[in-house]
Amino acid sequence: MQLDKDLQSVQEVRDLIKTAKEAQRALARMDQAQIDKIVAAISAAGAEHAGRLAAMAVEETGFGKKEDKELKNRFAALTLYEAIKNQRTIGILAEDKEKRIIDIGVPVGIVAGLVPSTNPTSTVIYKAMICLKAGSPIIFSPHPSALGCIRETVAVVRRAAEGAGAPVGSISCISTPTMEATSALMKHRDTRLILATGGGAMVKAAYSSGTPAIGVGAGNGPAYIHRTADVPMAVKRILDSKTFDNGTICASEQSIVVTKEMESAVTAELTRQGACILSDGQHKALSKCILRPNGTMNPAIVGKSVEQVAALAGLSGIPAGTRVLVARETGVGPGYPYSNEKLGLILALYVESDEEAALRRCVEILEWEGAGHTFSIHAEDENVVKKFAAAVPASRVLVNTPSSLGGIGASTCLFPALTLGCGAVGGSSSSNNIGPLDLINIKRVAWGVKELEELRGGPACRTGNRGTVDAAAMDELVRLIMRRLNV
């Protein structure tokens, strides 16, 4: 029975890719205005259905909060749209008349979009928008535990896109997700790029597929509270961030790092604002629930309320209304589960002797799990900010802001994105907040400006007209290139 299911799902992938290839040919003939009309329609549809899709996601997965998932859906549909609506991605992007070079935007082709269960609906809206803006079709591979809400979100954005002129096959989704189907999609010779958002094993598989991929590693970002910080505001921002959608955004804080001189003020403020500092017994009991035996994050803690996590761990004595569970930690790595990424309402607390020790601890945490992703710092001393920013292995250094919202570009002016590249240090092909410009190739047209004699240092050979190329001839050349484009 499973074999039949696997074979059917692989055949479905082949059929979806065949249709997507036809869609790609049609998309390649569209101009920027036509592409932008499609993207605007996806934006409007995502915003219109944001609440309904958020409710579906929470009901199906049990992760997070409906109101926060709705905000993420609207962020993907509206904030992202405002950032990309005027971007040029198709045709001539730039022309340097002095150096006589033209840049032409070229769609990469069929994109495989892996969708996680933690942010299922917002990820679909986001990836559909950036792919269509880049002139490329996308085939979604949904997480099985969020299949219903993902398929419904795909249906919403697909109807909107096709209603605005997108060819059939521009946006599609595997209806029977299996490991074999996802593998077939990633490895297919006509798949040009993978947008990998999900668990570490899936992201690693994407990079091992032989197809170019943009992936995201573990977040696990530490938050350092410096002595110059406004402590009540720092704690507020950290707790606001960690409790947003019950901690399911990978850029959310996973640990707080302070020096000994700041311990009393920070722990008092954490308690005042609704965090519970665990006792040794509670610490030990909860530590057994954070990771699975294979060392990966336990999905039972992901996106759950404090009450659910406490019940799972058998914790008693947790005050009613507790927002986050905070466990003191002293080490990083194997045997220290609080030093890992925890996409739930759990924070580690490290108390270090001095600033240098705090910096070393932040680096150690990121290098253990989270290299290249996100680091946050709360400080009023800009020199300290620059010092830590230069030293930590993170692609995003966020200052005085909730990390989960700052990392995605909601509370900062970073590019609004739900795929956050980790750079080479994190095993990723990009350190960007991924947008449409990461999903195009650039074809360059360059006129000769030197002859061989000049390169050898001799006098130039002047036998022809080296003046400016006629504008009409240049336009015809570009049209010819675009007609012959085969992606």
N, C-alpha and C positions, 0 to 999 in steps of 0.2 A: 504493500500500500504506500509506504513512504517513498519507494523507488518510483512509483507512478507519479506521485506528487512532485518529486524532484524533476523528473523528465518533463512534466507539464509546465512547471515553472520556468525551466530553461528554455523550452520552446516559446513560451510567452515573451521572454526577454528578446529572443531572436525576432519575433514579430514586432515588438515595440521598437526595436532598433531599425528595422526595415522601414517602418512608418516615419520614424524620426529622421531618417536620411532624406526622405522625400520632403519633409518639413524643412530640413536644413537648406535644401536647394531653393525652396520658395523664400525662406528668410533671407538668403544671400542676395536675392534680387530686390529686397526692400530698401528704401532710403531711411534716413534718420527719423523723419516725421512719422512714417508708418510704424517704425519700431516704437517710438515714443508714445504713440496712441495705444498700442498694446500694453505697454508698461503702466500707463495711466489707468487703464481698465482694471488691471490686476490690483493696483493700489486701492482703487475705489471698492472693489469687491472684497478685498481683505479687510478693509476698515468696516464695511457694512456687516460682515459676518464675524467680526472679532469676538464678540461676546459668546455667541452660540458655539463657535469652534473651541473657545477656551473651556466652556462647560463640558463639552464632549471629551476634551483631553483629560481633564481632572477625573471625570467619571470613569473613563476607560482605564487610565493608568494608575490612579490613586496618588499621583505626584502633584505637589504644589497647591496653589490657590487659584480659584477661578478668576478673581479680580486682577491678579498679577499676570496670569497668562493672557488675559484680555489686553492688558497694557502692552505686553510683549508683541501680541498680534498687531496692535495699532502702531507700535514702534516700527515693526517690519513693514507695515503697509504705508504709513504716512511719513514718519521721520526719515526712513530710508528713501522714500520717493522724493522728498524735498531735496535730499543730497544728490540724487542722480538725475533728476528730470532734465537738467540742462547740460549734462555731460554729452560730449560727442564721442561715440563709440564706433560709428559706421562711416566708411568713406574717408575723405581727407580729414585728418585730425590736426595736422600742423604743416606749415609750409615755410621754409627758411629760404627766402629769395637770395640772400647774400651767399649762403653756403650751397644753395641750389639742391635742397633735399626736401622731399615730400614724405610725410608719414601717413599711411593708409591703414585704418582699422580693419582687421580681418577676424571674423568669428572663429573660435577654436573648433567648433563642431559639436557633436553630441556630448553632453555632460551627464555623468552618473551622479545623482544626488543621494547620499546616504542620510537618513533621517533618524535622530535619536528619539527615545521615548520620553526624555526629560523635557524637551522643547519641541514637540512634534509639529504643532500647527504653525507656530511662528517661523520655524525653520523652512517649512514648505513655502510660505509666502515670500520670505526673504530670498531663498535660492531661486524661485521661479522668476522673481523680479530682476535679480542681477543677471541671470542667464539670458532672459529675453531681451534685456537692455543691451547685452553684448551680442545679440543676434544669433544665439545658439539654443537649440532645443534641450530639454532636460528630461531624463527618465529617473523617477524617484524609486529608491529601494527603501521601503518602510520598515521600521522596527516592528516585529510581530506583535508586541504587547501594546502597540499604539496604532494598529492597522486601521481601525475604523475611523478615528479622527483624522489620520493622515490621508486616507483615501477621500474622505469628504472634503478636506481642505484642497487637495489636488483637483477635485471636481469643481470646486468654487472658482479657483484661479484659472482652470482650463476653460470653463464656460466663458468667463470674462475675456480671456485672451482671444479665443476663437471668435467671440462676438465682435471684437475690435479688429479682426482681420488676420489673426495668427492662423497659420495652416494647421490642419489636423495633425497631431503627432508632435507639436511643439512642446506640450506638457503632458506627461503620462506617468503611470505608476504601476509597479508590479502588484498584481492582485493577490498572488499567493507567494508571500515572501519565504524563501528558503536560503540557506547558506549557498547552495548550488546556484540559485538564480542570481544572487548578489555577485558571486564569483564570476559567473558567466557575463554579467553586465560589465563588471570592472575590466575583465580581460578581453572583451570582444574587440576585434581589430578596428571596428568603426567607432568605438568609444574613444573620444579624444582627451577627456579630462575627468577626474573624479573629485568631487567636493565631499570630503569625508568628515562627517561630524558624528561621533558616537564613541563607543568604548575603545579602549586601547588596542584590543585584538583586531577590531574591525579597521581601525586607522592603519595599523601595521600591515594588514592584509592589502589595503588600498595601495600602500607604497611598494608592496611586494608584487603587485599585479602586472607590472610591466607597462602600465598606462600612467602618464603624468598625473600627479595627484596633489591636491592642496588639503592638508589634514590638520587636525588640532589635537594636541596632546593633553595630558592632565593639567588642570589649573593649579590647585594647591598653593595659591598665593598667600604669603605671609603679609601681615599688616604691622608695621613698626610705628609705635607711638613715641615720639621724641619728647624730651623734657620741655621743649618750647611749644608743644601742641596745646590747643584748647581741649583739655581732656574730656569734658562733657560732650562737646561737639564730635570729637574723634570717636568716642564710644557710641554716640547716637548714630553716626554714619556707618560704623561697622555693623551695629545691630540692625539698622534699617536695611543694609545690604544683605546680611546673612539671612534675614527673615523674608526677603523678597522672594516670592514663589517658593518658600521653604528651602532656599539655598540651592536650587537646581541649576543656576547659571554657573558655568565653569570658571568665570572670573571672580566669583564671590570669595571672600576671605576664608581661609582654612585655619589660620592660626594668628594669634596676637603675640608680638614680641616687644618686651619692655626691658628697661634696665632696672636694677634693684631699687634705685631711688624713686622710680615711678610706680612700683608695684602697689603700694598702699592706695594711692589716688586712683589708679586704674581699676583695681579690683572693687573698691568701694563704689565707683561709678558704674561698673558693670552690674553689680548687685542692685543699685538704685534704679537702673533702667531695665531691670527684668531678667537679667542673666542669672543662672544658678552656677556657682562655683562648686564643683563636685567634691565630695569627701573622698578619701582614699578608697573606701569600699565601693562607692558609686563609680569611681574612676575605673577600678578593676573590672566591675561587672559590665560596664558599657564597652570597655575595650574589647571584650570578647565578641561583640556584635558588629564591629566596624568593618572588618574584613572577612572574606570567605577563606576557607582553608587554602585555596590556591594563591592567596595574597591580593586578590582583587576586591574592589569595593563591594560591600554587601548591599544588594538592591533593596533590602528590607528597610534600610534607614534613609533611602533617597527620597527627598521631597516630602517626608512625613512630618506630622506635627510632633511637638515635644512629648505630648501625652502618649502618642503611638510609639515613639522611640523608647520612652521610659518603660512602657509596658513590655516591649520586646526584650529589654535588658533586665527586667525585673527590678527596676529602681524604685525605692521608696523614699519618702521625705522630700520629693521635688515640690516646691511651692506651686500652688495654683497660679496660672497665668504666666509661668516661666516662658520666656521667649526663646532662649538659647541655652544649651548645656555647655559649660566651659570646664575643660579638664586641664589641670597643670601637667606639663610634660617637661622632661629633662633630656630626652634623646631624640635622634632622628634615624630612621631606617628600620631594618628588621627587628621585631620585638617592640616597636614603638608605633602602634597603629594610629595614634592621634597625629603622627607626623605625615600621614597620607592624606590624599584628597578625600573629602567627606561632603558629598552633595546633599547635605541635610543640615539640621539645626544643631551642629556640634562644632565647637571651636577648641583648638589647643591654645594653651597659654604658656609662653616661655619667659622666664625671668632671668636676665643675664647680668653679669657683674658690671659691665660698662658698655659704652657705645660701640667700641671695636668688637666686643664679643657679640653684641646684638647683630652687627653687620655680618659677622661670620656665620651666625645662626641662620639668618635670612638666606644667605647664599647656600648653606648646607641644605636647608629645606627645599629650595628650588632645584638644586642639583639632584636631590634624592628623587623627587617627583614634582614636576612642574617647570622644568627648565624651559626658558624661552617664552613663557606665558605672561603672567601678570604679577606685579609687586605693588603694594600700596604703602604710602608713608603719610603720617600726620605730623606736620611740623610747620613752624613759622620761620625757621632759619633756612633760607634758600641755599646756603652753602652746604648744609647737611643734606638737603634734598639732592643736590648735584653730586655729592660724594656717594650717596647710596645708589643713585641712578647709574653712575659710572661703573659701580662694582657688581650690581646684582645681574644674574643671567635672566633677564626678562625683556620681552618686547614692548611691554606697556608698563610704565611707571606712573602711578596715579597718586596725585597729591591732594590731600584734604577733600576726599570725595568717597562715596560708597563704591567699593571696587566693582561689584557686580554691574552697577549702572554706568560707572565711569569707563570700564573696559569695553563695553559694547558701544560707547559713544552717546549714551543717553544723558548723563550728567556732566559730560566733558564735550570738547569739540573734536574728539576723534571721529573718524569716519564711522557712521552707524552700521554695525554689522553683527551677525550672529555666528560667524565663523572667524575665529581669531587665530591667525597664524602664529606659530611659535619659533619660526626661524630655524636656521641650521642647528643651533645649540639644542633645540627641542625636537630635532628630527623632522622638521617641516620645511617645505619648499619656499615658504614666504613668512615674513614677520608682520605682514600687513593685517589690518582689519579688512577682510576680503570684500571687494566690490566689483562692479562690471569691468573696470580697467585691468583687473587681474585675470579676466576671462577672455581677453582678446589677444591676438598676436598683432604685431605691427609690421607691415610691409613697407620697406623704405625704397623710394625712388631717388637715385642720386646721379647728377650729371658730372661728367669729368671736368675738372678744373685745372689739371696739370698734365703735361706730357712727360714721356719718359726722360727727355733731355733735362727737364726741370728737376725731376727726382734725382738725377745723377749730378745735379749742380751746374749743368751747362746752360746755355741760352735756350729759351723756349723756341719751339718750332711753330710758327704762325702761318698756317695754310688755309684756314677757314674762318668762318664767322663764329666767334665765341660770345656773341652778344646774348641778350635775354631771349629765352625761348618764347615764341608767340603763345599768348594765353589760350587761344582756341586750340592750338596743337597740344598744349599741356592738358587741357580738359579732355580732349579726345584720348590721350594716352591713359589717363586715369580711368576713363570709361572702359577702355579696352582691357585694362588690368582687372577691373571689377567683373567684367563679363566672363573673363577666363578663370576667375577665382574658383577653385575647387577645394572645398573643405569638407 
